Amino acid sequence: MDTWRPKVFGGAPSKQAAINHGTYFYHAAQEGLIANDSSIHAGIRTTLSGLSDYDNDGYCGFTRVEAREIDEIGTEGIIKRIRERLGTERPVYLSIDIDTLDPAFAPATGTPETGGWTTRELRTIIRGLQDINFIAADLVEVAPAYDTNAELTTMAAADVLFEVMSLMVRKGPLTAEAAKHKVSELGNWRGNEAKKEL
């Protein structure tokens, strides 16, 4: 979940060791970098150190959609839960951990967990989020050295990022200045095309 308290995850023997791949959302929440009423983890299925892990996730501002919920509510239900939590107006940073996918589809990760989604399910969910105001995204935990000869994880990661970038491009420029530039370019293109026709 990446919201573990440093003393729970890794033991936090030092200040430096307290910041790691399992605690960064905890630190971001402590620093006020996360909107605590709109964050969500989707595809969660980790081994817990105890029920306090869920409490801490909530404390950091997250709600959860567990991976197994797809069996009951399907991809449409997952999409609905995400959309209800995020809305369509506020800016959203999307961080995808490749181990959201089951190791059968993405084995090359540092922390594989069985029971994850298929690549098709994740791509369907992402496509269902087209009205979300994504302003940036990342995909983490891909470890190419552990991949199969068929490079399943690398292909899955590329496909997932393609879906995310496609959503972002469909929304248009992120800034008013970029939008003006785009309109100006379009106007110049139309003007040049009109001149060609003369």
N, CA and C atoms as a LAMMPS dump frame, in Angstrom:
ITEM: TIMESTEP
0
ITEM: NUMBER OF ATOMS
594
ITEM: BOX BOUNDS ff ff ff
-5.0000000000000000e+02 5.0000000000000000e+02
-5.0000000000000000e+02 5.0000000000000000e+02
-5.0000000000000000e+02 5.0000000000000000e+02
ITEM: ATOMS id mol type element x y z
1 1 1 N 0.815 -1.198 0
2 1 2 C 0 0 0
3 1 3 C 0.851 1.251 0
4 2 1 N 2.07 1.136 0.425
5 2 2 C 3.038 2.235 0.414
6 2 3 C 2.683 3.373 1.363
7 3 1 N 1.827 3.077 2.338
8 3 2 C 1.5 4.061 3.383
9 3 3 C 1.906 3.527 4.752
10 4 1 N 2.797 2.541 4.772
11 4 2 C 3.221 1.968 6.042
12 4 3 C 3.993 2.983 6.865
13 5 1 N 3.79 2.928 8.156
14 5 2 C 4.601 3.747 9.058
15 5 3 C 6.024 3.178 9.009
16 6 1 N 7.026 4.031 9.027
17 6 2 C 8.408 3.554 8.919
18 6 3 C 8.792 2.524 9.984
19 7 1 N 8.24 2.628 11.175
20 7 2 C 8.599 1.671 12.227
21 7 3 C 8.021 0.288 11.951
22 8 1 N 6.956 0.227 11.144
23 8 2 C 6.338 -1.058 10.81
24 8 3 C 7.037 -1.682 9.607
25 9 1 N 7.325 -0.865 8.599
26 9 2 C 7.899 -1.373 7.359
27 9 3 C 9.384 -1.055 7.327
28 10 1 N 10.203 -2.022 7.57
29 10 2 C 11.651 -1.848 7.5
30 10 3 C 12.301 -1.527 8.824
31 11 1 N 11.503 -1.282 9.842
32 11 2 C 12.066 -1.046 11.158
33 11 3 C 12.626 0.336 11.404
34 12 1 N 12.802 1.112 10.349
35 12 2 C 13.307 2.481 10.441
36 12 3 C 14.516 2.612 11.352
37 13 1 N 15.603 1.874 11.052
38 13 2 C 16.795 1.986 11.9
39 13 3 C 17.474 3.349 11.811
40 14 1 N 17.154 4.113 10.744
41 14 2 C 17.721 5.447 10.593
42 14 3 C 16.701 6.313 9.85
43 15 1 N 16.937 7.629 9.851
44 15 2 C 16.044 8.528 9.117
45 15 3 C 16.037 8.188 7.631
46 16 1 N 17.212 7.895 7.104
47 16 2 C 17.324 7.571 5.687
48 16 3 C 16.592 6.266 5.357
49 17 1 N 16.737 5.25 6.182
50 17 2 C 16.08 3.964 5.936
51 17 3 C 14.573 4.055 6.101
52 18 1 N 14.101 5.083 6.803
53 18 2 C 12.659 5.252 7.018
54 18 3 C 11.936 5.67 5.739
55 19 1 N 12.692 6.135 4.764
56 19 2 C 12.095 6.535 3.48
57 19 3 C 12.427 5.452 2.467
58 20 1 N 11.398 4.695 2.09
59 20 2 C 11.601 3.599 1.146
60 20 3 C 10.339 3.377 0.332
61 21 1 N 10.346 2.373 -0.515
62 21 2 C 9.231 2.171 -1.437
63 21 3 C 7.931 1.79 -0.744
64 22 1 N 7.968 1.446 0.524
65 22 2 C 6.745 1.108 1.251
66 22 3 C 6.231 2.223 2.146
67 23 1 N 6.969 3.328 2.223
68 23 2 C 6.586 4.399 3.152
69 23 3 C 6.419 5.772 2.496
70 24 1 N 6.63 5.875 1.2
71 24 2 C 6.662 7.223 0.607
72 24 3 C 5.321 7.936 0.67
73 25 1 N 4.198 7.216 0.551
74 25 2 C 2.903 7.894 0.688
75 25 3 C 2.673 8.34 2.136
76 26 1 N 3.204 7.592 3.084
77 26 2 C 3.119 8.007 4.488
78 26 3 C 3.812 9.351 4.667
79 27 1 N 5.029 9.447 4.147
80 27 2 C 5.785 10.7 4.273
81 27 3 C 5.102 11.836 3.508
82 28 1 N 4.582 11.547 2.317
83 28 2 C 3.88 12.579 1.534
84 28 3 C 2.664 13.095 2.289
85 29 1 N 1.931 12.192 2.956
86 29 2 C 0.771 12.615 3.743
87 29 3 C 1.211 13.478 4.923
88 30 1 N 2.302 13.093 5.568
89 30 2 C 2.813 13.866 6.699
90 30 3 C 3.228 15.28 6.279
91 31 1 N 3.693 15.413 5.043
92 31 2 C 4.144 16.708 4.554
93 31 3 C 3.034 17.507 3.885
94 32 1 N 1.804 16.968 3.884
95 32 2 C 0.679 17.681 3.288
96 32 3 C 0.681 17.689 1.771
97 33 1 N 1.313 16.71 1.158
98 33 2 C 1.422 16.66 -0.297
99 33 3 C 0.3 15.872 -0.964
100 34 1 N -0.573 15.263 -0.168
101 34 2 C -1.653 14.432 -0.701
102 34 3 C -2.989 15.027 -0.288
103 35 1 N -3.928 15.103 -1.237
104 35 2 C -5.286 15.561 -0.928
105 35 3 C -6 14.423 -0.199
106 36 1 N -6.199 14.587 1.081
107 36 2 C -6.673 13.481 1.91
108 36 3 C -8.121 13.065 1.694
109 37 1 N -8.86 13.766 0.864
110 37 2 C -10.238 13.349 0.636
111 37 3 C -10.459 12.767 -0.755
112 38 1 N -9.358 12.506 -1.474
113 38 2 C -9.549 12.033 -2.84
114 38 3 C -8.55 10.971 -3.287
115 39 1 N -7.777 10.425 -2.384
116 39 2 C -6.78 9.425 -2.78
117 39 3 C -7.372 8.022 -2.69
118 40 1 N -6.934 7.173 -3.604
119 40 2 C -7.463 5.8 -3.635
120 40 3 C -6.372 4.84 -4.091
121 41 1 N -6.351 3.685 -3.475
122 41 2 C -5.527 2.569 -3.933
123 41 3 C -6.468 1.582 -4.616
124 42 1 N -6.137 1.153 -5.806
125 42 2 C -6.96 0.171 -6.513
126 42 3 C -6.09 -1.017 -6.885
127 43 1 N -6.627 -2.212 -6.701
128 43 2 C -5.883 -3.431 -7.019
129 43 3 C -5.067 -3.951 -5.854
130 44 1 N -5.381 -3.498 -4.65
131 44 2 C -4.624 -3.876 -3.449
132 44 3 C -4.866 -5.339 -3.088
133 45 1 N -3.797 -6.042 -2.723
134 45 2 C -3.919 -7.426 -2.246
135 45 3 C -2.66 -7.838 -1.506
136 46 1 N -2.129 -6.967 -0.723
137 46 2 C -0.865 -7.223 -0.053
138 46 3 C -1.044 -8.032 1.224
139 47 1 N 0.035 -8.633 1.675
140 47 2 C 0.037 -9.287 2.973
141 47 3 C 0.163 -8.197 4.03
142 48 1 N -0.738 -8.21 4.987
143 48 2 C -0.76 -7.163 6.006
144 48 3 C 0.077 -7.565 7.209
145 49 1 N 0.625 -6.561 7.885
146 49 2 C 1.289 -6.845 9.156
147 49 3 C 0.244 -6.863 10.268
148 50 1 N -0.959 -6.392 9.941
149 50 2 C -2.082 -6.363 10.883
150 50 3 C -3.15 -5.423 10.356
151 51 1 N -4.314 -5.413 10.999
152 51 2 C -5.398 -4.541 10.555
153 51 3 C -5.047 -3.072 10.673
154 52 1 N -4.052 -2.76 11.497
155 52 2 C -3.629 -1.366 11.627
156 52 3 C -3.09 -0.814 10.3
157 53 1 N -2.676 -1.696 9.385
158 53 2 C -2.224 -1.239 8.075
159 53 3 C -3.35 -0.508 7.352
160 54 1 N -4.564 -1.05 7.433
161 54 2 C -5.72 -0.386 6.818
162 54 3 C -6.024 0.927 7.525
163 55 1 N -5.92 0.933 8.849
164 55 2 C -6.15 2.17 9.604
165 55 3 C -5.163 3.242 9.175
166 56 1 N -3.906 2.851 9.033
167 56 2 C -2.888 3.815 8.642
168 56 3 C -3.114 4.302 7.217
169 57 1 N -3.573 3.428 6.339
170 57 2 C -3.872 3.82 4.967
171 57 3 C -4.956 4.899 4.975
172 58 1 N -5.976 4.693 5.784
173 58 2 C -7.031 5.698 5.922
174 58 3 C -6.509 6.985 6.528
175 59 1 N -5.637 6.872 7.505
176 59 2 C -5.041 8.033 8.152
177 59 3 C -4.272 8.879 7.133
178 60 1 N -3.651 8.218 6.171
179 60 2 C -2.899 8.922 5.128
180 60 3 C -3.808 9.456 4.024
181 61 1 N -5.112 9.231 4.135
182 61 2 C -6.058 9.804 3.189
183 61 3 C -6.51 8.896 2.066
184 62 1 N -6.223 7.61 2.175
185 62 2 C -6.583 6.692 1.098
186 62 3 C -7.816 5.867 1.442
187 63 1 N -8.579 5.568 0.423
188 63 2 C -9.576 4.516 0.498
189 63 3 C -9.073 3.426 -0.443
190 64 1 N -9.656 2.243 -0.387
191 64 2 C -9.119 1.121 -1.147
192 64 3 C -10.19 0.399 -1.966
193 65 1 N -9.75 -0.127 -3.093
194 65 2 C -10.509 -1.1 -3.868
195 65 3 C -9.586 -2.299 -3.963
196 66 1 N -9.967 -3.39 -3.336
197 66 2 C -9.097 -4.568 -3.356
198 66 3 C -9.215 -5.3 -4.692
199 67 1 N -8.163 -5.965 -5.074
200 67 2 C -8.118 -6.661 -6.361
201 67 3 C -9.269 -7.654 -6.494
202 68 1 N -9.572 -8.372 -5.426
203 68 2 C -10.606 -9.415 -5.515
204 68 3 C -12.009 -8.854 -5.717
205 69 1 N -12.212 -7.571 -5.47
206 69 2 C -13.531 -6.973 -5.665
207 69 3 C -13.97 -7.008 -7.122
208 70 1 N -13.012 -7.164 -8.033
209 70 2 C -13.354 -7.238 -9.45
210 70 3 C -14.255 -8.445 -9.735
211 71 1 N -14.124 -9.493 -8.904
212 71 2 C -14.956 -10.682 -9.085
213 71 3 C -16.422 -10.399 -8.788
214 72 1 N -16.692 -9.451 -7.915
215 72 2 C -18.067 -9.131 -7.533
216 72 3 C -18.643 -7.953 -8.311
217 73 1 N -17.85 -6.913 -8.517
218 73 2 C -18.408 -5.7 -9.137
219 73 3 C -17.892 -5.459 -10.556
220 74 1 N -16.959 -6.269 -11.015
221 74 2 C -16.438 -6.155 -12.376
222 74 3 C -15.634 -4.889 -12.606
223 75 1 N -15.147 -4.737 -13.831
224 75 2 C -14.355 -3.551 -14.155
225 75 3 C -15.209 -2.291 -14.064
226 76 1 N -16.475 -2.382 -14.44
227 76 2 C -17.354 -1.205 -14.368
228 76 3 C -17.51 -0.724 -12.929
229 77 1 N -17.627 -1.656 -11.992
230 77 2 C -17.745 -1.291 -10.585
231 77 3 C -16.467 -0.648 -10.057
232 78 1 N -15.321 -1.172 -10.494
233 78 2 C -14.031 -0.595 -10.091
234 78 3 C -13.926 0.833 -10.632
235 79 1 N -14.266 1.002 -11.9
236 79 2 C -14.221 2.327 -12.527
237 79 3 C -15.124 3.295 -11.768
238 80 1 N -16.319 2.858 -11.436
239 80 2 C -17.274 3.71 -10.717
240 80 3 C -16.713 4.151 -9.369
241 81 1 N -16.127 3.221 -8.634
242 81 2 C -15.557 3.562 -7.32
243 81 3 C -14.428 4.585 -7.453
244 82 1 N -13.567 4.399 -8.437
245 82 2 C -12.455 5.327 -8.647
246 82 3 C -12.987 6.709 -9.027
247 83 1 N -13.922 6.745 -9.978
248 83 2 C -14.477 8.019 -10.442
249 83 3 C -15.186 8.761 -9.314
250 84 1 N -15.922 8.031 -8.487
251 84 2 C -16.617 8.67 -7.363
252 84 3 C -15.626 9.286 -6.385
253 85 1 N -14.516 8.638 -6.175
254 85 2 C -13.517 9.136 -5.221
255 85 3 C -12.758 10.346 -5.783
256 86 1 N -12.389 10.294 -7.064
257 86 2 C -11.544 11.326 -7.642
258 86 3 C -12.306 12.517 -8.202
259 87 1 N -13.51 12.281 -8.714
260 87 2 C -14.215 13.358 -9.408
261 87 3 C -13.553 13.634 -10.745
262 88 1 N -14.003 14.691 -11.405
263 88 2 C -13.454 14.999 -12.727
264 88 3 C -12.797 16.376 -12.802
265 89 1 N -12.869 17.147 -11.729
266 89 2 C -12.345 18.512 -11.769
267 89 3 C -10.932 18.648 -11.2
268 90 1 N -10.697 18.082 -10.046
269 90 2 C -9.408 18.302 -9.377
270 90 3 C -8.277 17.602 -10.127
271 91 1 N -7.068 18.172 -10.085
272 91 2 C -5.928 17.543 -10.745
273 91 3 C -5.558 16.225 -10.054
274 92 1 N -5.235 15.242 -10.857
275 92 2 C -4.934 13.901 -10.339
276 92 3 C -3.575 13.439 -10.843
277 93 1 N -2.753 12.969 -9.909
278 93 2 C -1.489 12.316 -10.244
279 93 3 C -1.747 10.815 -10.138
280 94 1 N -1.498 10.093 -11.197
281 94 2 C -1.728 8.651 -11.237
282 94 3 C -0.398 7.923 -11.11
283 95 1 N -0.278 7.082 -10.099
284 95 2 C 0.914 6.262 -9.932
285 95 3 C 0.491 4.799 -10.028
286 96 1 N 1.031 4.096 -10.984
287 96 2 C 0.681 2.691 -11.199
288 96 3 C 1.866 1.831 -10.805
289 97 1 N 1.621 0.891 -9.921
290 97 2 C 2.627 -0.096 -9.552
291 97 3 C 2.361 -1.315 -10.43
292 98 1 N 3.356 -1.759 -11.166
293 98 2 C 3.154 -2.87 -12.094
294 98 3 C 2.659 -4.115 -11.376
295 99 1 N 2.926 -4.224 -10.058
296 99 2 C 2.444 -5.422 -9.375
297 99 3 C 0.951 -5.37 -9.054
298 100 1 N 0.253 -4.364 -9.585
299 100 2 C -1.214 -4.411 -9.609
300 100 3 C -1.641 -5.603 -10.461
301 101 1 N -0.817 -5.895 -11.463
302 101 2 C -1.072 -7.054 -12.314
303 101 3 C -0.611 -8.322 -11.618
304 102 1 N -1.287 -9.397 -11.891
305 102 2 C -0.891 -10.7 -11.375
306 102 3 C 0.477 -11.072 -11.962
307 103 1 N 1.319 -11.777 -11.2
308 103 2 C 2.633 -12.173 -11.725
309 103 3 C 2.566 -13.015 -13.004
310 104 1 N 1.423 -13.622 -13.287
311 104 2 C 1.28 -14.357 -14.551
312 104 3 C 1.39 -13.401 -15.738
313 105 1 N 1.047 -12.124 -15.521
314 105 2 C 1.062 -11.13 -16.589
315 105 3 C 2.232 -10.151 -16.469
316 106 1 N 2.78 -10.022 -15.266
317 106 2 C 3.908 -9.108 -15.035
318 106 3 C 4.798 -9.694 -13.939
319 107 1 N 5.6 -10.702 -14.287
320 107 2 C 6.428 -11.359 -13.274
321 107 3 C 7.64 -10.534 -12.822
322 108 1 N 8.075 -9.577 -13.64
323 108 2 C 9.316 -8.856 -13.356
324 108 3 C 9.073 -7.639 -12.477
325 109 1 N 8.869 -7.897 -11.2
326 109 2 C 8.686 -6.828 -10.231
327 109 3 C 9.376 -7.232 -8.94
328 110 1 N 9.713 -6.264 -8.146
329 110 2 C 10.417 -6.556 -6.901
330 110 3 C 9.532 -7.167 -5.832
331 111 1 N 8.221 -6.932 -5.91
332 111 2 C 7.305 -7.434 -4.872
333 111 3 C 6.083 -8.097 -5.507
334 112 1 N 6.26 -9.26 -6.151
335 112 2 C 5.112 -9.922 -6.783
336 112 3 C 4.107 -10.418 -5.745
337 113 1 N 2.831 -10.253 -6.053
338 113 2 C 1.734 -10.734 -5.201
339 113 3 C 0.728 -11.433 -6.1
340 114 1 N 0.397 -12.673 -5.795
341 114 2 C -0.588 -13.381 -6.61
342 114 3 C -1.977 -12.79 -6.38
343 115 1 N -2.882 -13.086 -7.301
344 115 2 C -4.267 -12.638 -7.17
345 115 3 C -4.53 -11.271 -7.765
346 116 1 N -3.636 -10.806 -8.637
347 116 2 C -3.804 -9.473 -9.233
348 116 3 C -4.671 -9.483 -10.467
349 117 1 N -4.835 -8.309 -11.037
350 117 2 C -5.646 -8.153 -12.238
351 117 3 C -4.881 -8.624 -13.463
352 118 1 N -5.626 -8.882 -14.534
353 118 2 C -5.008 -9.177 -15.82
354 118 3 C -4.635 -7.859 -16.49
355 119 1 N -3.794 -7.942 -17.493
356 119 2 C -3.442 -6.747 -18.251
357 119 3 C -4.689 -6.17 -18.907
358 120 1 N -5.533 -7.016 -19.448
359 120 2 C -6.766 -6.568 -20.099
360 120 3 C -7.68 -5.835 -19.114
361 121 1 N -7.812 -6.379 -17.895
362 121 2 C -8.659 -5.723 -16.897
363 121 3 C -8.121 -4.34 -16.534
364 122 1 N -6.81 -4.226 -16.326
365 122 2 C -6.24 -2.93 -15.97
366 122 3 C -6.404 -1.934 -17.113
367 123 1 N -6.182 -2.367 -18.33
368 123 2 C -6.35 -1.462 -19.474
369 123 3 C -7.805 -1.015 -19.607
370 124 1 N -8.743 -1.904 -19.356
371 124 2 C -10.165 -1.545 -19.4
372 124 3 C -10.497 -0.519 -18.326
373 125 1 N -9.961 -0.715 -17.139
374 125 2 C -10.196 0.229 -16.04
375 125 3 C -9.623 1.598 -16.394
376 126 1 N -8.418 1.633 -16.896
377 126 2 C -7.802 2.918 -17.271
378 126 3 C -8.644 3.608 -18.34
379 127 1 N -9.085 2.869 -19.339
380 127 2 C -9.911 3.47 -20.4
381 127 3 C -11.214 4.047 -19.849
382 128 1 N -11.7 3.465 -18.776
383 128 2 C -12.938 3.949 -18.169
384 128 3 C -12.776 5.234 -17.374
385 129 1 N -11.554 5.731 -17.274
386 129 2 C -11.286 6.934 -16.481
387 129 3 C -11.044 8.159 -17.364
388 130 1 N -11.615 8.163 -18.569
389 130 2 C -11.29 9.204 -19.542
390 130 3 C -11.644 10.615 -19.112
391 131 1 N -12.57 10.822 -18.204
392 131 2 C -12.928 12.18 -17.795
393 131 3 C -12.168 12.671 -16.57
394 132 1 N -11.307 11.83 -16.004
395 132 2 C -10.515 12.235 -14.844
396 132 3 C -9.459 13.247 -15.302
397 133 1 N -9.176 14.237 -14.479
398 133 2 C -8.23 15.295 -14.829
399 133 3 C -6.788 14.88 -14.481
400 134 1 N -6.269 13.907 -15.219
401 134 2 C -4.893 13.461 -15.005
402 134 3 C -3.918 14.532 -15.479
403 135 1 N -3.009 14.923 -14.605
404 135 2 C -2.003 15.921 -14.977
405 135 3 C -0.609 15.321 -15.07
406 136 1 N -0.42 14.151 -14.474
407 136 2 C 0.88 13.473 -14.532
408 136 3 C 0.686 12.028 -14.092
409 137 1 N 1.651 11.193 -14.437
410 137 2 C 1.55 9.776 -14.086
411 137 3 C 2.933 9.15 -14.07
412 138 1 N 3.015 8.016 -13.389
413 138 2 C 4.228 7.211 -13.437
414 138 3 C 3.834 5.746 -13.347
415 139 1 N 4.782 4.9 -13.696
416 139 2 C 4.611 3.46 -13.547
417 139 3 C 5.884 2.953 -12.887
418 140 1 N 5.731 2.253 -11.772
419 140 2 C 6.892 1.861 -10.977
420 140 3 C 6.975 0.351 -10.784
421 141 1 N 8.111 -0.077 -10.254
422 141 2 C 8.384 -1.455 -9.831
423 141 3 C 8.62 -2.433 -10.983
424 142 1 N 8.873 -1.951 -12.191
425 142 2 C 9.242 -2.85 -13.284
426 142 3 C 10.724 -3.179 -13.118
427 143 1 N 11.033 -4.473 -13.094
428 143 2 C 12.423 -4.928 -12.926
429 143 3 C 12.792 -5.799 -14.126
430 144 1 N 13.238 -5.184 -15.226
431 144 2 C 13.504 -5.937 -16.463
432 144 3 C 14.429 -7.132 -16.284
433 145 1 N 15.346 -7.084 -15.346
434 145 2 C 16.262 -8.209 -15.145
435 145 3 C 15.535 -9.487 -14.748
436 146 1 N 14.33 -9.351 -14.182
437 146 2 C 13.549 -10.518 -13.76
438 146 3 C 12.528 -10.956 -14.808
439 147 1 N 12.477 -10.274 -15.94
440 147 2 C 11.44 -10.56 -16.927
441 147 3 C 11.698 -11.881 -17.65
442 148 1 N 10.67 -12.38 -18.284
443 148 2 C 10.765 -13.61 -19.069
444 148 3 C 11.41 -13.297 -20.416
445 149 1 N 11.754 -14.347 -21.152
446 149 2 C 12.287 -14.15 -22.503
447 149 3 C 11.276 -13.44 -23.391
448 150 1 N 9.993 -13.617 -23.105
449 150 2 C 8.94 -12.974 -23.89
450 150 3 C 8.719 -11.52 -23.478
451 151 1 N 9.418 -11.073 -22.428
452 151 2 C 9.322 -9.698 -21.932
453 151 3 C 7.883 -9.29 -21.614
454 152 1 N 7.164 -10.18 -20.922
455 152 2 C 5.759 -9.93 -20.592
456 152 3 C 5.56 -8.651 -19.783
457 153 1 N 6.401 -8.437 -18.787
458 153 2 C 6.245 -7.272 -17.918
459 153 3 C 6.507 -5.988 -18.68
460 154 1 N 7.557 -5.978 -19.473
461 154 2 C 7.905 -4.786 -20.245
462 154 3 C 6.787 -4.44 -21.215
463 155 1 N 6.23 -5.455 -21.883
464 155 2 C 5.117 -5.203 -22.8
465 155 3 C 3.888 -4.693 -22.051
466 156 1 N 3.585 -5.299 -20.914
467 156 2 C 2.433 -4.859 -20.125
468 156 3 C 2.611 -3.419 -19.674
469 157 1 N 3.812 -3.078 -19.207
470 157 2 C 4.088 -1.71 -18.754
471 157 3 C 3.927 -0.715 -19.901
472 158 1 N 4.464 -1.055 -21.06
473 158 2 C 4.348 -0.16 -22.216
474 158 3 C 2.886 0.023 -22.615
475 159 1 N 2.122 -1.062 -22.612
476 159 2 C 0.698 -0.977 -22.975
477 159 3 C -0.084 -0.128 -21.979
478 160 1 N 0.19 -0.313 -20.695
479 160 2 C -0.507 0.455 -19.655
480 160 3 C -0.161 1.94 -19.787
481 161 1 N 1.107 2.261 -19.987
482 161 2 C 1.497 3.662 -20.159
483 161 3 C 0.905 4.264 -21.423
484 162 1 N 0.789 3.469 -22.475
485 162 2 C 0.14 3.948 -23.695
486 162 3 C -1.299 4.354 -23.395
487 163 1 N -2.011 3.529 -22.615
488 163 2 C -3.396 3.85 -22.256
489 163 3 C -3.462 5.157 -21.463
490 164 1 N -2.563 5.308 -20.504
491 164 2 C -2.555 6.516 -19.665
492 164 3 C -2.245 7.752 -20.51
493 165 1 N -1.214 7.674 -21.339
494 165 2 C -0.856 8.83 -22.17
495 165 3 C -1.971 9.17 -23.156
496 166 1 N -2.655 8.151 -23.662
497 166 2 C -3.772 8.395 -24.575
498 166 3 C -4.872 9.196 -23.881
499 167 1 N -5.163 8.844 -22.628
500 167 2 C -6.16 9.61 -21.871
501 167 3 C -5.726 11.054 -21.701
502 168 1 N -4.464 11.259 -21.372
503 168 2 C -3.961 12.614 -21.127
504 168 3 C -3.975 13.448 -22.405
505 169 1 N -3.613 12.847 -23.518
506 169 2 C -3.591 13.568 -24.787
507 169 3 C -5.008 13.936 -25.224
508 170 1 N -5.959 13.061 -24.989
509 170 2 C -7.354 13.341 -25.368
510 170 3 C -7.898 14.575 -24.671
511 171 1 N -7.409 14.856 -23.453
512 171 2 C -7.897 16.014 -22.7
513 171 3 C -7.321 17.316 -23.221
514 172 1 N -6.257 17.262 -23.991
515 172 2 C -5.67 18.48 -24.53
516 172 3 C -4.577 19.032 -23.634
517 173 1 N -4.11 20.254 -23.952
518 173 2 C -3.003 20.86 -23.213
519 173 3 C -3.325 21.051 -21.73
520 174 1 N -2.288 21.011 -20.9
521 174 2 C -2.466 21.18 -19.458
522 174 3 C -2.56 22.64 -19.034
523 175 1 N -2.015 23.56 -19.827
524 175 2 C -1.99 24.958 -19.425
525 175 3 C -2.692 25.833 -20.447
526 176 1 N -3.132 26.994 -20
527 176 2 C -3.766 27.945 -20.909
528 176 3 C -2.772 28.385 -21.979
529 177 1 N -1.504 28.569 -21.588
530 177 2 C -0.476 28.995 -22.545
531 177 3 C -0.295 27.943 -23.642
532 178 1 N -0.264 26.685 -23.243
533 178 2 C -0.133 25.606 -24.228
534 178 3 C -1.36 25.551 -25.127
535 179 1 N -2.53 25.8 -24.548
536 179 2 C -3.764 25.799 -25.338
537 179 3 C -3.729 26.915 -26.38
538 180 1 N -3.247 28.115 -25.991
539 180 2 C -3.134 29.224 -26.942
540 180 3 C -2.199 28.842 -28.08
541 181 1 N -1.065 28.218 -27.725
542 181 2 C -0.089 27.806 -28.723
543 181 3 C -0.703 26.793 -29.688
544 182 1 N -1.48 25.879 -29.138
545 182 2 C -2.116 24.857 -29.962
546 182 3 C -3.112 25.491 -30.933
547 183 1 N -3.912 26.437 -30.438
548 183 2 C -4.886 27.121 -31.29
549 183 3 C -4.155 27.924 -32.354
550 184 1 N -3.064 28.599 -31.973
551 184 2 C -2.274 29.377 -32.912
552 184 3 C -1.7 28.475 -34.003
553 185 1 N -1.161 27.319 -33.613
554 185 2 C -0.609 26.373 -34.59
555 185 3 C -1.696 25.884 -35.532
556 186 1 N -2.873 25.592 -34.978
557 186 2 C -3.978 25.109 -35.792
558 186 3 C -4.397 26.187 -36.783
559 187 1 N -4.45 27.439 -36.301
560 187 2 C -4.802 28.558 -37.187
561 187 3 C -3.797 28.709 -38.3
562 188 1 N -2.502 28.626 -37.964
563 188 2 C -1.452 28.727 -38.982
564 188 3 C -1.555 27.586 -39.978
565 189 1 N -1.84 26.382 -39.497
566 189 2 C -1.968 25.228 -40.383
567 189 3 C -3.132 25.427 -41.339
568 190 1 N -4.263 25.879 -40.781
569 190 2 C -5.435 26.11 -41.635
570 190 3 C -5.147 27.192 -42.666
571 191 1 N -4.441 28.252 -42.232
572 191 2 C -4.09 29.327 -43.159
573 191 3 C -3.192 28.825 -44.271
574 192 1 N -2.21 28.007 -43.939
575 192 2 C -1.299 27.449 -44.945
576 192 3 C -2.034 26.518 -45.892
577 193 1 N -2.98 25.746 -45.354
578 193 2 C -3.763 24.846 -46.216
579 193 3 C -4.63 25.644 -47.168
580 194 1 N -5.208 26.742 -46.664
581 194 2 C -6.052 27.583 -47.518
582 194 3 C -5.212 28.2 -48.638
583 195 1 N -3.963 28.632 -48.322
584 195 2 C -3.09 29.208 -49.334
585 195 3 C -2.744 28.185 -50.413
586 196 1 N -2.566 26.914 -49.988
587 196 2 C -2.247 25.853 -50.952
588 196 3 C -3.396 25.664 -51.93
589 197 1 N -4.638 25.819 -51.428
590 197 2 C -5.787 25.611 -52.298
591 197 3 C -5.919 26.721 -53.318
592 198 1 N -5.446 27.936 -53.012
593 198 2 C -5.512 29.062 -53.949
594 198 3 C -4.54 28.834 -55.054
